[in-house]
Amino acid sequence: MAAKTPSDHQDNKLNASGPGKIKNTSTTHSSTIGVSTDDPGEGSDDDADEHATDALELVGEGEDEGGSKKKKSKKKKKSKRKKKKTLPVQTEPPSVMISQLFPNGNYPKGEEVEYRDENRYRTTDEEKRYLDNTKSDFLSDYRQAAEAHRQVRHWAQKNIKPGQTLTEIANGIEDSVRRLVGHDGLCEGDSLVAGMGFPLGLNIDEIAAHFSPNAGNKTVLQQSNVLKVDIGIHINGRIVDSAFTMSFDPVYDNLLAAVKDATNTGLREAGIDVRLGELGGYIQEAMESYECEINGTAYPIRPIRGLNGHNILPYRIHGTKSIPSVRTDDTTKMEEGDVFAIETFGTTGTGRVVDHGEVSHYSLCSDAPKVDLRLSSAKSLLYTIQKNFGTIPFCRRYLDRIGQEKYLLGLNTLVKTGIVEDYPPLVDKKGSYTAQFEHTILLRPNVKEIISRGDDY
């Protein structure tokens, strides 16, 4: 989820904790195939021993009264075979919990990248490795959320097609997320344990960020659209934020390639002690090396200023540090323990966005003022937001889903008093096309982990 503006600086350390801890029950890799486990060496040495015993027992056997030899009948022992244990297989759409696919809790790692230059020592430093090993709960939560993200988006990329409504797409993705983390969010507080990390973003063409269909929206995805899909998933407040762009016409391939390259450049250059303003320069240089030809006109690909990457805090998608997409004078450094969403936006338009359109995204302000609310509907809605979402962003459909009705007046009151912040859609000039790619990284003590990396991007 794009950060529009930075706020005060504070650190995000790996050992921060959040309410409603989910118990980890989940191990090794593949979640898409069943894995069987048999007893080793079954039916080999045991069978040979049985045959040898039978032969010895027939030698020197006694005779009956008539002098004829009497054979003893011996039942052959049947070797006991253990039943094969098969791990469950993921369905389509995804419905099997990640913790069931990895029952020992060893979730797949992201892409681990060794630190470079003056931080190279961290890779082998015993103290740093020890510090890293003490963060097992933190890493487990993040890796579980990341695996859910990979499986949901894998299904989404195969199944999103022109002709579907945005509401249909949103419901399919969000319902899959809730099934995979095992929390449907219908009971009070359930969404705070695990679930959506922010409203699903489905942003078409010049709409760059912060759009999700409200109830009654009839928008249909077209063959000519460029669709940004921004998904956030959290476990115990540890939010994985990752986004990709889909197009159905190869004319936009260079636009997508430019933004993907810029994001990968940011991921490569990010690390402990890197200055945020310098990182923005690397991103800008990569993106501006591309152009996209549409209907015979070549458009330079521009980074969208004002839409930034950001650090992530427990239960807060937008932290206090901001990664620009262009070079700036910001000397703020990335630090050990930080979690960052490295995201870039490219456009064929002006490179600047404005607020435009119906609001769908909202969030309870972490530093909300104390206000004496006179409107009863606003008081009631505030209680509902605090108990169900806390500081995790939500959208109107999420309020509809938990049974809230006629809440718009109360919601607008909370926005006007500064208790809740609204996030209008961010839009470049009409007729332009925008793209987005994003990954979440963990700056662990001894290695950088791109936690949401997959085979797709």
N, C-alpha and C positions, 0 to 999 in steps of 0.2 A: 504494500500500500504506500503510495507516494507521500513523502513529507513535503509540505509546501514551504514552511519556514522553520528555522532552528529556534531553540529556546535556550534557557540557562544551561551551563555545562555542569554535568555531574557524571560520576563513573558508573558503569554497569559491570559489576563483578560477577564472576561465575557462581559464587556461592549464595546469591540472593535467593530468597524463598518466597513462595506465595501460598495463599490459603487453599484449602480443599485438596490436599495432596492425593493424587491417584496412586494406588498401589500397583507396582510394576509386576506383572506376572509373565511377562513375555520373554528365537535364538538364532540360529544361524541364518544363512541367507535366504534362498529364494522363496518368495511368497506366492509364486504363480504355478508351482508344480508340487505334487505330493511327494514326500520322501519316505521310503520304507526302511525299517531297521530289522534285520534278522539276526539270530544267534550265530556267531562265527563257528565254522566247523561242524555244523549240525549234521547228524546222520552219517558220520565217517568212522572214527575210531570206536564209538560205542557199538555200532553194528558188527564190526569185526570181532570184538570181544564176545558178543552174544553167540556167534557161530562157533567159536572155539570152545566155549563152555558146553554147548549142546553136544559136540563130538566126544568130549571127555566123559560125559555122563552115560553114553551108550556103551563104553568099553567096560567089560567085567560085570555086566548086569546079571543078576540072579536068574535061575531057571525055575519053571513051575514043576508040579508033581510028575507030569508026564515027560519030563526031561526037555520039553520044548522051551526055547528061549522066549522070554517075555519082554516085549518092548515097552518102555515107558513113554506114554504120550506127553509131550511137553508143548505147551502153548508158547508160540513165539511172542516175545515182548514187542510191543509197538513203540517205536520212538515217538516221544512227545514233541510236537512242533509248536513253537510259539507263534501266536497270531502276529501277522505283520502290523506294525504300527505306522499308520500313514497320516502325515500332517494334512490339515484341511487345505483345499485349493481355493484361491480367490475366484469370486464369481464376477459376472458382468451383468448389470452394473455392480461395482464392488459392495460387498455386504458382510464379509468375514472380518471380524476384528483383528487388528494387527497383533494384539497380544496373543491371539489364538494361533496365528501363523508363526509366531516366534515365542513359543511357550516358556523358554528359559530366560527370556528378557534380553537376549543378546541381539539387539537390532543392528541392521547394517550401518556401517560408518559412511560418512560422506567422503568426498575427495580430500585426502590429507596432503598438504603441501608444506615442505620444509621451509623454514625461514631462511632468508638470504643475508648476505653481507655481514654487518656487525651483529645480527641476531642469529647467525648460523649456529653458534654455540648452544643455543636453546635445544636443538634437536637431540643432543647427547647429554646435556647437563642433568646430573642425577637429581638435584633439587627440583628442577623444573619438571622432570618426569614424575617425581613424587607428588608435586602439587597437582599435576594433571590427573593422576590416579585417584586423588581424593574427591574428584568431581563426578563420581559415577552416577549419582541420581540426576544431576544436571544433564549429563551427556545422554543418559537413557531417555529422559523426557524429550530432549531435542531430536534424538534419532528416531524415536517412535513417531513423533509428529512428521518428521521428514519422510519416513517410509510411507506414511499415510498420504502425504502430498504426492509422492511419486506414483503411487498406485491409482489415486483418483485422477491425476492429470493424464496418466497413460490411457485410461478409459475415455476421458474427455476428448483428448486429441483424436481418438479413433471415431468418436461418435458425434461430435459437433459438426453439423452440416447446414448449409443454406436451406432455408425453409422452416427451420425451427424458430420458435419464439424465444426471446431472451429469458422470459420467465421459466419456460420449460428447461432451458439450459441451466439456469441458476438452481432450480429445485433439484435437478439431477445431481449436480456437483455437491451442493450443500448436504443433501440427504446422504450421499455416499460418505462424505467426511464424518458425519455424525455416527453412521453405522460402524465405520472403521475404528473410531476412538471409543465406541461403546457408550456414548452419552448423547441422548436425543435432545437434551435441553428443555424438555417440557416441564420438568419439576423445578421448583424454585432452587436456584443455586447450582443446578446440574451443568449449565453452560460454563460455570467458573472452574469446573474440574477439568473438562476437556471439550473441545469443539472448534467452532470457527474462531479464528484469531481476529477477524474483521469481516465486514460484509464482502461477499464475492464481487469483484469488479468485472464488469462486462462492458468494455468501452469501445465504441465503434468509430472508425475513421478519425475525424478531427477531435472527438472527445478522447482526451488522453488519460484521465483518471477520475475516480470517485463517482462512477455511475453504477447503480444496480437497479434493476426494475422494481418500481413500487407496485402495489396491488393494482391490477387493472391495466398494466402496461401491455400493449399489443405489438410491440416492435418485433419484426421478423428479420432474421439474419439473411442478408442477400449475398449472392455470388460475388459481387463487386466490393464487399465490405472487407476492411482490415479490423480484426477483432483482438483486443487485448484481454487476456484472462488472468486476473490477479487473485491468487488464493492464499489465505492465511489460515494456518491450523495451529492450535496450541494444546499442550499437555501441561497441566499445572502452571499455566501462565507463561510457559516457554513457547514463544510464538515463532513459527517458521513462516517466512514471507517470501514467496517466489512467484514469478509471473512469466508468461510467454505470450507470443503473438501468433495468430493464425491468419492466413489469407488463402483465397481459393483461386487466385489468378497469379501466374508467375511474373506479371509485370511489377509486382511489389517485392520481388525477391531481394533486390538490392537494399531496399529500405530495411527489411528484416535482418539482412546480413550485417548492415552497418551498426544497428543497435546491439545485436548479439556480440559483435566484435568489441564494441565499446564496453559492454558489461564484462566480457571476459578479460579485457584489459584492466578494468577496475579490480577484478578479482585477483589478477596476477600481481598487480602493483600494491595491493592493500597489505598491511601488516603492522606489527607493533612499531611505534615511533614514526610512522608515515604521517606527514602533514596533509590535512584534508584538502587544502587549497591546491597543493601540488598534485594530489590524486585526481582532482577535477581536470587538471590540465592534460593528463594522460588520456582520460576519457574523451575529452573534447578532440584531441588530435586524432584518435582512432576513428571517431564518428565522422568527422568532417572530411575524411579521405574518400568518402563515398558520394555517389550521386545516383538518382533513380530516374529513368526515362518513362514518362507516362504520356500516352497519346502524342508522341513525337517531341515532347518538351522535356529537357533534362533539368531535374530539380536537385540542387545541393541538399544533402541531408544535414540538418542542423540539430544540435542538442537543444532540448527544451530547458531554458533557464527557469529557475524557480521550482522545478520539480526535482527533488534531490533524494539521494540515498540517505539513510539515517541509522543511528544505533537503536537497538531494541532493548527495552527494560522489561522485567517481569510484569505481565498484565498491561503493558503499555507499548503499543506498536511504534509510536514515535518517541524516541528518547530525547536526549539533549544535544547530540552531535549531528551535524548535517554534512553530507558529501555532495558537493556541487557537481554539475556535469560540465562545467567550464573552469578554467584556471582562475583562482581568486587569491587574495592575500591572507586567507584564513590559515593561521599557524597552529591551530588545534591539532593535537596528535592522537592517533589511534593508540590504545593502551592494552596491555595484557588483561584478559578477562572481558574485553568488549565483545558484544554481538552486534553485527552490522547487516543491514539489508543493502547490498550493492545493486542499485537499480539505475537504469538509464532509459531515457525517452528520446527518440529521434522523430523528426517531422519533415515533411515537404513544405510546411508552411512557414510562419514567421519565427518560430522558436520561442514564442511567448504565449502563455495561456491566461485566460480570464475565467472568473466564475460565471457560469451560465447554465440555466435549466433547473428543473425540479430537483430538490434535495432528497437524497435517500440515505446518506451516511451521517451518523451522529456519534458523539462520544462524551461520556461524563468527564468533566474537567478534573484532573487530579488536584488542582489548587482552587477548586470552586469556592466562591465567596459564600459566607453565611447570610442567607437571605430569608426574611420572614415571608414565606409564600402564602398569600391570601386565597389563591384559587385552589379549591380542594382537588380538582383534577390534576393540577400540577404537583401537589404534594403526593398524591397517590401514585402518579407516574414516576416520580423521583424514587420512591421506595421500590417500585418494580424494577427500575433500571439498576439501582444499587444492588439489589438482591440477585438479579439474573445476569447482569453483564459487568458490574463494577466499572473499571476503566477500559474494558475491552470495547472497541467500537461496535455499533449495532446499526441496523437499518429498520425501516418501517415494517418490512415483511416479518422481521423477527418479533416485533411487538404484536403484529397480527397473529403470529403463530402461537404465542402463549396466551391468547385470548383477550388482548387489550382491544378496546373499542372506543371510538370517538375521543381519541387521545391527542389530536392535532393541536387543539387550543392549548392544552397543558404542555405539550412538547415545545411549541413556539414560545410559551412563557419561560420555560427553562432555558431556552436559547437566549432570549432577550435579557435575562437576569445573569447570564454568564456561567450558569451551573452546567449547562450542556453546550458543547461546541458542534456546529453543523459544518459539513464539508460539501459544498456545492460541486457539481461536475466542473472539471477544468478543461477548457476548450480552446484550441487554436483556431485560426481563421477557417470559415466554412469552405468546404471543398478540398481541404488539405487532408493528408493521411499521417497518422502517428503510429509508432510502434514502441513496445516496451519489452525488456527482458530483465530478470531480477533473480538473485540468489541470496541466501542467508549464509553468513560466515561466522565462525567462532574463532576468536583469537586466543587459542589455548596457550598455556605456558610454554609448551615445547613444539607446537605445530599449529598451522592454520588449517582449519577444516571447513571446506565448502559443504555445509551440512545438507543442503537441498539438491546437490548435483545428481544428475541422472544420466541415463544413456541418451535422452532426448535433447537436452541442452545443459 
